[in-house]
């Protein structure tokens, strides 16, 4: 694997981990706000805020394929 392919792979992995991190921060903030106002946490907002984490996991699993696709698109 040459340098541009490794760079694309690192970019894809960074984006996937960033999506998971954003989701964790959103869920933590929702939990803090919910506990500070003494209101119960609802299921739908939790599921909605965890969608980026699921996308990040899927992208992390398919990182090599996505990186090859990006590399091929940039070569054209």
MARBA-3410 file (N, C-alpha, C, O; in Angstrom, 1 decimal):
76
0.8,-1.2,0.0,0.0,0.0,0.0,0.9,1.2,0.0,1.7,1.4,0.9 ~ 0.7,2.1,-1.0,1.6,3.3,-1.1,1.0,4.4,-0.2,0.0,4.3,0.4 ~ 1.7,5.5,-0.2,1.4,6.6,0.7,0.0,7.2,0.5,-0.6,7.4,1.5 ~ -0.4,7.5,-0.7,-1.7,8.1,-0.9,-2.8,7.1,-0.3,-3.8,7.6,0.3 ~ -2.7,5.8,-0.5,-3.7,4.9,0.0,-3.7,4.9,1.5,-4.7,4.8,2.1
-2.5,4.9,2.1,-2.4,4.9,3.5,-3.0,6.2,4.1,-3.7,6.2,5.1 ~ -2.8,7.3,3.4,-3.4,8.6,3.8,-4.9,8.6,3.7,-5.6,9.1,4.7 ~ -5.4,8.0,2.7,-6.9,7.9,2.6,-7.4,7.0,3.7,-8.5,7.3,4.2 ~ -6.7,5.9,4.0,-7.2,5.0,5.0,-7.2,5.7,6.4,-8.1,5.5,7.2 ~ -6.1,6.4,6.6,-6.1,7.2,7.9,-7.2,8.2,8.0,-7.7,8.4,9.1
-7.5,8.9,6.9,-8.5,9.9,6.9,-9.9,9.2,7.2,-10.7,9.8,7.9 ~ -10.1,8.1,6.5,-11.4,7.4,6.8,-11.5,6.9,8.2,-12.6,7.0,8.8 ~ -10.4,6.4,8.8,-10.4,5.9,10.1,-10.6,7.1,11.1,-11.4,7.0,12.1 ~ -10.0,8.2,10.8,-10.2,9.4,11.6,-11.6,9.9,11.6,-12.1,10.3,12.7 ~ -12.2,9.9,10.5,-13.6,10.4,10.4,-14.5,9.4,11.1,-15.5,9.9,11.8
-14.3,8.1,11.0,-15.1,7.2,11.7,-15.0,7.3,13.2,-16.0,7.3,14.0 ~ -13.8,7.5,13.7,-13.6,7.7,15.2,-14.2,9.0,15.6,-14.7,9.1,16.7 ~ -14.1,10.0,14.8,-14.7,11.3,15.1,-16.2,11.2,15.2,-16.8,11.8,16.2 ~ -16.8,10.5,14.3,-18.3,10.3,14.4,-18.7,9.6,15.7,-19.6,10.0,16.4 ~ -17.9,8.6,16.1,-18.2,7.9,17.4,-18.0,8.8,18.6,-18.7,8.8,19.5
-16.9,9.6,18.5,-16.7,10.6,19.6,-17.7,11.6,19.7,-18.1,11.9,20.9 ~ -18.2,12.1,18.6,-19.3,13.1,18.7,-20.5,12.5,19.3,-21.2,13.2,20.1 ~ -20.8,11.3,18.9,-22.0,10.6,19.4,-21.9,10.4,21.0,-22.9,10.6,21.7 ~ -20.7,10.0,21.4,-20.5,9.8,22.9,-20.7,11.2,23.6,-21.3,11.2,24.7 ~ -20.1,12.2,23.1,-20.3,13.6,23.7,-21.7,14.0,23.7,-22.2,14.5,24.7
-22.5,13.8,22.6,-23.9,14.2,22.6,-24.7,13.4,23.6,-25.5,14.0,24.3 ~ -24.4,12.1,23.7,-25.2,11.3,24.7,-24.8,11.7,26.1,-25.7,11.7,27.0 ~ -23.5,12.0,26.4,-23.1,12.5,27.7,-23.8,13.8,28.1,-24.2,14.0,29.2 ~ -23.8,14.7,27.1,-24.4,16.0,27.4,-25.9,15.8,27.6,-26.5,16.5,28.5 ~ -26.6,15.0,26.9,-28.0,14.7,27.1,-28.2,14.1,28.5,-29.2,14.5,29.1
-27.4,13.2,28.9,-27.5,12.6,30.2,-27.3,13.7,31.3,-28.1,13.7,32.3 ~ -26.3,14.6,31.2,-26.1,15.6,32.2,-27.2,16.6,32.2,-27.7,16.9,33.3 ~ -27.8,17.0,31.1,-28.9,17.9,31.1,-30.1,17.2,31.7,-30.9,17.9,32.5 ~ -30.3,16.0,31.4,-31.5,15.2,31.9,-31.4,15.1,33.4,-32.4,15.2,34.1 ~ -30.2,14.8,33.9,-30.1,14.6,35.3,-30.1,15.9,36.1,-30.5,16.0,37.2
-29.6,17.0,35.5,-29.7,18.3,36.2,-31.1,18.9,36.3,-31.4,19.6,37.2 ~ -31.9,18.5,35.3,-33.3,19.0,35.3,-34.3,18.0,36.0,-35.5,18.2,36.1 ~ -33.7,16.8,36.4,-34.5,15.8,37.1,-35.6,15.3,36.2,-36.7,15.0,36.7 ~ -35.3,15.1,34.9,-36.3,14.5,34.0,-35.7,13.2,33.5,-34.5,13.0,33.4 ~ -36.6,12.3,33.2,-36.1,11.0,32.7,-35.6,11.0,31.3,-36.0,11.8,30.5
-34.6,10.2,31.0,-34.0,10.2,29.7,-35.0,9.4,28.8,-35.5,8.3,29.2 ~ -35.3,9.9,27.6,-36.2,9.3,26.7,-35.5,8.4,25.7,-34.3,8.7,25.5 ~ -36.1,7.4,25.2,-35.5,6.5,24.3,-35.2,7.1,22.9,-34.1,6.9,22.4 ~ -36.1,7.8,22.3,-36.0,8.3,21.0,-34.8,9.3,20.9,-34.0,9.1,19.9 ~ -34.6,10.2,21.8,-33.4,11.1,21.6,-32.1,10.3,21.8,-31.1,10.7,21.1
-32.1,9.3,22.6,-30.9,8.5,22.8,-30.6,7.8,21.5,-29.4,7.7,21.1 ~ -31.6,7.2,20.9,-31.4,6.5,19.6,-31.0,7.4,18.5,-30.1,7.1,17.7 ~ -31.6,8.6,18.5,-31.2,9.6,17.5,-29.8,10.1,17.7,-29.1,10.3,16.7 ~ -29.4,10.3,18.9,-28.0,10.7,19.1,-26.9,9.6,18.9,-25.8,9.9,18.8 ~ -27.4,8.4,18.9,-26.4,7.3,18.7,-26.2,6.9,17.2,-25.4,6.0,16.9
-27.0,7.5,16.3,-26.9,7.2,14.9,-25.5,7.5,14.4,-24.9,6.6,13.6 ~ -24.8,8.6,14.7,-23.4,8.8,14.3,-22.5,7.7,14.7,-21.5,7.4,14.0 ~ -22.7,7.2,15.9,-21.8,6.1,16.4,-22.0,4.9,15.6,-21.0,4.2,15.3 ~ -23.2,4.5,15.2,-23.4,3.4,14.4,-22.8,3.6,13.0,-22.2,2.7,12.5 ~ -22.9,4.8,12.4,-22.3,5.1,11.2,-20.8,5.0,11.3,-20.1,4.5,10.4
-20.2,5.5,12.4,-18.8,5.4,12.6,-18.3,4.0,12.7,-17.2,3.6,12.1 ~ -19.0,3.1,13.3,-18.7,1.7,13.4,-18.7,1.0,12.1,-17.8,0.3,11.7 ~ -19.7,1.3,11.3,-19.9,0.7,9.9,-18.7,1.2,9.1,-18.1,0.4,8.3 ~ -18.4,2.5,9.1,-17.3,3.0,8.3,-16.0,2.5,8.8,-15.1,2.2,7.9 ~ -15.8,2.3,10.1,-14.6,1.7,10.6,-14.4,0.2,10.1,-13.3,-0.2,9.8
-15.5,-0.5,10.0,-15.4,-1.9,9.6,-15.1,-1.9,8.1,-14.3,-2.7,7.6 ~ -15.7,-1.0,7.3,-15.5,-1.0,5.9,-14.4,0.1,5.5,-14.4,0.6,4.3 ~ -13.5,0.4,6.3,-12.5,1.5,6.1,-11.7,1.3,4.9,-11.4,2.2,4.1 ~ -11.2,0.0,4.7,-10.3,-0.2,3.5,-11.0,0.0,2.2,-10.5,0.5,1.3 ~ -12.3,-0.5,2.2,-13.1,-0.4,0.9,-13.4,1.1,0.6,-13.3,1.5,-0.5
-13.7,1.8,1.7,-14.0,3.3,1.5,-12.8,4.0,1.1,-12.9,4.9,0.3 ~ -11.7,3.7,1.7,-10.4,4.4,1.3,-10.0,4.1,-0.1,-9.5,5.0,-0.8 ~ -10.2,2.8,-0.5,-9.9,2.5,-1.9,-10.8,3.3,-2.9,-10.4,3.7,-3.9 ~ -12.1,3.4,-2.5,-13.1,4.1,-3.3,-12.7,5.6,-3.4,-12.7,6.2,-4.5 ~ -12.3,6.2,-2.3,-11.9,7.6,-2.3,-10.6,7.8,-3.1,-10.5,8.7,-3.9
-9.7,6.8,-3.0,-8.4,6.9,-3.7,-8.7,6.8,-5.2,-8.1,7.5,-6.0 ~ -9.6,5.9,-5.6,-9.9,5.7,-7.0,-10.6,7.0,-7.6,-10.4,7.4,-8.7 ~ -11.5,7.6,-6.8,-12.2,8.8,-7.2,-11.2,9.9,-7.4,-11.4,10.7,-8.3 ~ -10.2,10.0,-6.5,-9.3,11.1,-6.7,-8.3,10.9,-7.8,-7.7,11.9,-8.3 ~ -8.1,9.7,-8.2,-7.2,9.4,-9.3,-7.8,9.7,-10.7,-7.1,10.0,-11.6
-9.1,9.7,-10.8,-9.8,10.0,-12.0,-9.7,11.4,-12.5,-10.2,11.8,-13.5
END
